């Protein structure tokens, strides 16, 4: 096991689930007569980020740490999404990028220095950065996107959040 | 790196952060004249679990998968919490249990068969179970606890969710 296993496949699966959640929300909003604008600006508290930012930040977390653990630079994405279709495309572009990363490049990433963007001239080691900062942040923003949609009335369940699982029958 | 590193320290840190968030919420509720009962029953949507269940399920996720990856059985906890103080104690008891687990017992846990509780007679392998089911679920419930408190007006920020980070100064 290396840090690839705890980053790229985890992010990929959760972003696929998020795309599916956004598709369900888009269809529901159309039925309910709500505009994309209204939905993308929905939030849980006045000083929290709206749905659109939750999805953008989840994408940023996934591509930033994955790129850096592999020793590269993340692609810039412009944060101009204004519709469900564009937000879904953002998650898909992020997944497409993650799929270009080579697992072998993650060897030794545990101790690679990863810049910490919020305090100038500081860093964390790769394993710390993933497990204490980027992964919790990523899940925070995917969950909060889901929570915003639920609070708006979109009918979603835990299975939409978790996605399909590779269940195996027990042998006697 | 083995699955211990991706479970016990991650859960421990996030449960410590959750205890701190609950302490802040308790103090805020007292000031705002809200009862513990009212706060523990707060939810984001009529058919979502209230705060008290979010915390209990986060605890269950953390202790269940950690115990099973180590080849043991998780301790039962009774889900009788009715105050902030009792919920904080629940997170602390969970952390105390996690600290008893021996990292060496997690060797080979990647392919250990972990029962999948929602479909009878099925299992996932250890790595799948942690990374696709328990870890996402754990973060879902910790984040949703935070989101419920934010939606109630408790002044929290991302730093409360993430906790302290072992930042290191860059060398020139």
Interface residues (C-beta under 8 A of the other chain):
Chain A: X1 X2 X3 X5 X6 X9 X10 X13 X14 X44 X45 X48 X110 X113 X115 X116 X119 X121 X122 X123 X124 X125 X127 X128 X131 X132 X133 X135 X136 X137 X139 X140 X143 X144 X146 X147 X150 X151 X153 X158 X161 X162 X163 X165 X166 X167 X168 X169 X170
Chain B: X1 X2 X3 X5 X6 X9 X10 X13 X14 X44 X45 X48 X110 X113 X115 X116 X119 X121 X122 X123 X124 X125 X127 X128 X131 X132 X133 X135 X136 X137 X139 X140 X143 X144 X146 X147 X150 X151 X153 X158 X161 X162 X163 X165 X166 X167 X168 X169 X170
